[in-house]
Structures are given as structure tokens and as C-alpha cells.
Amino acid sequence: MPILENTDLIDAFNENELLDKEAKLSEKLRELRESEERLRSELNNVVSTRRELIDRVRLLREELNTIRETKNKLYERLEEIKKRKSETRKRFKELLNRLNVIKNSNPHITRLSEIPIASIINRIENLEWKIITGLVDPEEEERLIKIIARLESQMEKIKQAKSLKNEITDMKAELTALRIELNDLYRASSEIYNSISELRMKENDIRNEINKLKSELDTLTSKRDEIRSELNNIVENIRSVIRELKEIRNVLRNIRSNRNKIIHQQQLEIAKRRVQEKLEKGERLTFEELMILYGEGGLEEK
């Protein structure tokens, strides 16, 4: 029950006891405020550290997203390279098969392609000249015509051989280019696989760090909640002590006020007796003395 509302309690405590209790409560309030300040500082540090960890986790997750995007692009590039390798290998096999077919079906292609066509043309022209000039008899002319036909047939074979030889040269050049392209594609694939492997390792490192930070965050969250709970209790204790101090000080104020009233009343009674004695002796009274003598009575009459 509040002290102000319990007059029996007021009578039970003397002023010294209340002053002693006030001093103890003031000291307790000081200690509580120091604890409150310490806890608020500790809470601010925990909240600040927790916020830094949250920001760090957010940045790490953003980094993970960037790595995933990079990996997806690398996988897309791998698919493109895989498709290109398949097309290149297919073209390489086609050319190689075509080359083997040409070589197998034309075993004399190299020898024929090396025969100069100009010499055959010159020979044909010489034989034709003999026929045109009529320097040969009909039997010889018929023989020469057969030779010319054989030479022309041979010339066509030589032309075909030279054409196939050029085709083989072009195919070999393309096969070389395709082989270089395949090597480049395999090297690019290997580099991409290495990059993906490095990114996966980095992903694992980041995930491990995120898990570690989340564990620290859980610890800090628990600590934050504990400090807040303790701080709430201290704040409630501070309010309780302040209320009690206020009640004690009100009681002390009432005690002092009552004591002052009693002292004032006692002083007034003494002054009235002196003025009464002076009046009884027939001495003249001053205005102030008249007020002392009749003022309180006049007030009571009013």
C-alpha cells in the first residue's frame, strides 16, 4: 500500500529511517541506471554487429547469384561448343571418307596429275596437222585418228586427275582447319570446365561462410533477446524504485511540513502569550502584535 495512503505507516517510520531508505534507494537507482547504460551499450554493439553480419550475408548471397549467372552462361557456352564440335566432327568424317574414296577409286591419280597436258596438246596438234596437210595415206590417217582419240581420252583422265588432285588438296586444307578448330574447341571446353570447377569451389566456400555467419547471427539474436529481456526488467525496476522514492520523498515532505507547522504553531503560541501578558499589563500593542493576538482568531471566525 502506498505510503501516502497509509497514515499508520507514516507514524511507524521516523524521518531518519526514511532518509536512510531514501539513500539506499537512490544508490540502488544509480546502480540500476549504470546497469541500464551498460546493457544499452552492449545491446547497441550486438545490434550493430548483427546488422553487419546481415549485410555480409546479403552481399555473399548476391555474389552467389552472380556466380550462378556466370555458371549458366558457361553452361550455355558449353552447349554451343558441344554442338559445334559435333558438326565439325561430322564434317571432318565426311571429308575423310570422301578423301579415302577418291584415293581408293583413283590409284593413279598422283602419277596422272603430274603429266603435263601441254605436251599432249602439242602432240595432238602435230598429228592433226599431218592429217590436215594430207601428208599421210588413208591407212596412216586412220591410225593417227585413233592415236589422237586415245590421247584426248588420256588428256581427259589427266584433267580429271588434276581436278581431283586439287579437290584433295582443298579437302586436306579443310581437314587441317577442322582439326585445328576441334583442338580449339576441346581446349575451350577444358577451360570452361576448369572455370566451372573453380566457381563451384567458390560457391561451396561462400555457402560455408554463409552458414557460419547464420550460426553467429543465431547466437547474436539470442543474446540480443536476452539483453532486451534483462533491460526490460531493469527498466521496470527503475520505474518501481522511482515510484518508491517519490512516495518516500512525499512522506518526508509531509513530515517536514507537519513539523514546520507545529514549530510555527508553537512559536505563534509563545508570541501570543507574550502579547497577552503585555495586554494584561496595559501596555500599548503594535499592529503586528494585534495581528498575532487576533489574526488567527479572526481567520477562524471567517
C-alpha positions as a printed Julia matrix, in Angstrom:
302×3 Matrix{Float64}:
   0.0     0.0      0.0
   1.48    3.45    -0.93
   2.99    5.36     1.98
   0.89    8.46     1.3
  -2.29    6.48     1.74
  -1.28    4.8      4.99
  -1.12    7.21     7.9
  -0.25    4.37    10.3
   2.85    3.65     8.2
   3.78    7.32     8.32
   3.61    7.2     12.11
   5.66    3.99    12.16
   8.66    5.43    10.37
  10.65    8.28    11.74
  12.41   10.72     9.48
  15.87    9.15     9.92
  14.61    5.74     8.86
  13.0     7.27     5.78
  16.16    9.22     4.95
  18.19    6.03     5.26
  15.78    4.19     2.99
  15.85    7.1      0.54
  19.66    6.97     0.44
  19.63    3.21    -0.17
  17.02    3.53    -2.91
  18.98    6.38    -4.53
  22.09    4.19    -4.54
  20.07    1.31    -5.96
  18.68    3.63    -8.63
  22.2     4.75    -9.53
  23.34    1.14    -9.84
  20.29    0.26   -11.92
  20.9     3.2    -14.25
  24.54    2.15   -14.63
  23.38   -1.37   -15.45
  20.84    0.05   -17.88
  23.52    2.15   -19.58
  25.88   -0.83   -19.76
  23.18   -3.08   -21.2
  22.09   -0.47   -23.73
  25.7    -0.09   -24.86
  26.06   -3.87   -25.07
  22.74   -4.1    -26.94
  23.84   -1.43   -29.41
  27.07   -3.35   -30.04
  25.18   -6.62   -30.55
  22.63   -4.97   -32.86
  25.4    -3.23   -34.81
  27.4    -6.44   -35.17
  24.27   -8.36   -36.15
  23.42   -5.74   -38.78
  26.95   -6.01   -40.19
  26.6    -9.8    -40.39
  23.22   -9.47   -42.13
  24.77   -7.08   -44.66
  27.65   -9.51   -45.15
  25.24  -12.41   -45.74
  23.29  -10.28   -48.22
  26.46   -9.44   -50.14
  27.52  -13.09   -50.14
  24.12  -14.15   -51.48
  24.39  -11.53   -54.2
  27.82  -12.94   -55.01
  26.3   -16.43   -55.16
  23.68  -15.18   -57.61
  26.39  -13.63   -59.76
  28.32  -16.92   -59.72
  25.18  -18.84   -60.71
  24.55  -16.45   -63.59
  28.17  -16.83   -64.71
  27.9   -20.62   -64.48
  24.68  -20.63   -66.51
  26.37  -18.59   -69.22
  29.32  -21.01   -69.19
  26.94  -23.98   -69.48
  25.24  -22.28   -72.42
  28.65  -21.73   -73.99
  29.47  -25.41   -73.41
  26.29  -26.42   -75.22
  27.24  -24.2    -78.14
  30.75  -25.69   -78.22
  29.33  -29.21   -77.93
  27.04  -28.56   -80.89
  29.89  -27.01   -82.86
  32.18  -29.96   -82.06
  29.53  -32.41   -83.24
  29.08  -30.52   -86.51
  32.85  -30.21   -87.0
  33.48  -33.91   -86.31
  30.7   -34.84   -88.72
  32.19  -32.63   -91.45
  35.67  -34.0    -90.69
  34.49  -37.61   -91.1
  32.63  -36.76   -94.31
  35.72  -35.16   -95.82
  37.96  -38.0    -94.65
  35.61  -40.6    -96.14
  35.41  -38.63   -99.39
  39.19  -38.4    -99.5
  39.61  -42.13   -98.98
  37.01  -42.89  -101.66
  38.81  -40.67  -104.17
  42.2   -42.18  -103.37
  40.92  -45.78  -103.45
  38.96  -45.32  -106.71
  41.8   -43.45  -108.41
  45.05  -45.24  -107.53
  46.98  -43.49  -110.36
  45.75  -40.02  -109.58
  49.11  -38.78  -108.38
  51.01  -40.05  -111.43
  48.39  -38.78  -113.88
  48.15  -35.36  -112.25
  51.88  -34.87  -112.73
  51.72  -35.38  -116.54
  51.82  -32.01  -118.33
  48.75  -31.5   -120.53
  50.61  -29.09  -122.82
  52.84  -31.86  -124.23
  49.76  -33.97  -125.06
  48.04  -30.99  -126.68
  51.18  -30.33  -128.77
  51.29  -33.92  -129.88
  47.6   -33.92  -130.8
  48.03  -30.7   -132.75
  51.05  -32.17  -134.65
  49.1   -35.29  -135.56
  46.1   -33.24  -136.63
  48.39  -31.06  -138.77
  49.69  -34.13  -140.58
  46.15  -35.21  -141.33
  45.11  -31.71  -142.48
  48.09  -31.28  -144.79
  47.45  -34.65  -146.38
  50.98  -35.86  -145.81
  49.74  -39.31  -144.79
  47.89  -42.01  -146.67
  44.39  -43.1   -145.6
  45.63  -46.05  -143.62
  48.09  -43.87  -141.71
  45.44  -41.21  -141.25
  43.11  -43.75  -139.65
  45.9   -44.84  -137.32
  46.66  -41.23  -136.42
  42.97  -40.55  -135.71
  42.95  -43.47  -133.28
  46.09  -42.15  -131.62
  44.51  -38.68  -131.37
  41.37  -40.2   -129.78
  43.5   -42.13  -127.31
  45.49  -39.0   -126.47
  42.31  -36.96  -125.98
  40.94  -39.69  -123.71
  44.21  -39.69  -121.82
  44.06  -35.89  -121.59
  40.57  -36.03  -120.1
  41.81  -38.5   -117.49
  44.75  -36.22  -116.72
  42.38  -33.22  -116.39
  40.12  -35.27  -114.14
  43.13  -36.39  -112.09
  44.34  -32.79  -111.77
  40.83  -31.71  -110.74
  40.67  -34.5   -108.18
  44.17  -33.6   -107.03
  43.06  -30.0   -106.45
  39.96  -31.27  -104.65
  42.15  -33.48  -102.47
  44.4   -30.52  -101.71
  41.38  -28.39  -100.76
  39.98  -31.21   -98.63
  43.32  -31.68   -96.86
  43.45  -27.96   -96.17
  39.89  -28.05   -94.81
  40.68  -31.16   -92.75
  43.66  -29.35   -91.26
  41.48  -26.33   -90.47
  38.81  -28.59   -88.97
  41.43  -30.39   -86.88
  42.7   -27.05   -85.58
  39.14  -25.93   -84.88
  38.43  -29.16   -83.0
  41.57  -28.69   -80.92
  40.5   -25.11   -80.17
  37.02  -26.32   -79.23
  38.39  -29.04   -76.94
  40.73  -26.52   -75.33
  37.85  -24.05   -74.88
  35.72  -26.8    -73.32
  38.52  -27.72   -70.94
  38.99  -24.08   -69.91
  35.25  -23.69   -69.33
  35.12  -26.89   -67.25
  38.03  -25.57   -65.18
  36.24  -22.25   -64.72
  33.03  -24.04   -63.67
  35.01  -26.19   -61.24
  36.59  -23.07   -59.7
  33.17  -21.41   -59.46
  31.75  -24.49   -57.72
  34.58  -24.4    -55.19
  33.94  -20.71   -54.64
  30.21  -21.45   -54.25
  30.97  -24.03   -51.57
  33.28  -21.61   -49.76
  30.61  -18.9    -49.84
  27.89  -21.3    -48.66
  30.12  -22.42   -45.79
  30.78  -18.81   -44.86
  27.04  -18.01   -45.04
  26.25  -20.98   -42.78
  28.93  -19.83   -40.36
  27.54  -16.28   -40.36
  23.98  -17.59   -39.9
  25.17  -19.53   -36.85
  26.76  -16.35   -35.49
  23.55  -14.48   -36.27
  21.51  -17.03   -34.32
  23.85  -16.6    -31.36
  23.65  -12.8    -31.59
  19.86  -12.92   -31.92
  19.59  -14.99   -28.75
  21.99  -12.66   -26.98
  20.05   -9.62   -28.2
  16.78  -11.07   -26.9
  18.4   -11.93   -23.56
  19.77   -8.39   -23.19
  16.4    -6.88   -24.13
  14.66   -9.05   -21.57
  17.2    -8.13   -18.9
  16.96   -4.48   -19.92
  13.18   -4.54   -19.66
  13.46   -5.96   -16.14
  15.94   -3.26   -15.15
  13.76   -0.52   -16.64
  10.79   -1.89   -14.7
  12.91   -1.97   -11.52
  13.99    1.62   -12.19
  10.37    2.68   -12.5
   9.5     0.82    -9.33
  12.4     2.44    -7.41
  11.46    5.87    -8.78
   7.85    5.36    -7.64
   9.03    4.27    -4.2
  11.44    7.19    -3.95
   8.67    9.55    -4.93
   6.43    8.15    -2.22
   9.18    8.37     0.42
  10.0    11.93    -0.58
   6.33   12.83    -0.42
   6.2    11.35     3.08
   9.37   13.24     4.07
   7.89   16.39     2.63
   4.72   15.84     4.69
   6.73   15.1      7.82
   8.79   18.26     7.35
   5.69   20.27     6.52
   3.88   18.99     9.61
   6.94   19.64    11.77
   7.22   23.16    10.38
   3.53   23.72    11.08
   3.98   22.5     14.66
   7.04   24.69    15.15
   5.23   27.63    13.63
   2.21   26.97    15.88
   4.45   26.7     18.91
   6.18   29.96    18.01
   2.81   31.59    17.47
   1.55   30.4     20.88
   4.63   31.79    22.57
   4.21   35.1     20.74
   0.51   35.25    21.71
   1.32   34.62    25.38
   3.82   37.45    25.32
   1.34   39.79    23.64
  -1.38   38.69    26.13
   0.93   39.42    29.03
   1.7    42.82    27.54
  -2.01   43.49    27.1
  -2.73   42.48    30.68
  -0.08   44.95    31.86
  -1.92   47.68    29.96
   0.89   48.24    27.55
   0.14   49.57    24.11
   0.13   46.89    21.33
   1.55   47.31    17.83
  -0.36   46.42    14.7
   1.77   43.27    14.29
   1.05   42.29    17.88
  -2.64   42.81    17.31
  -2.43   40.55    14.26
  -0.69   37.92    16.34
  -3.28   38.15    19.02
  -6.4    38.32    16.87
  -5.33   37.37    13.36
  -5.65   33.61    13.76
  -8.93   34.02    15.67
 -10.25   36.33    13.0
  -9.31   33.81    10.4
 -11.04   31.07    12.29
 -14.18   33.26    12.58
 -14.12   33.83     8.85
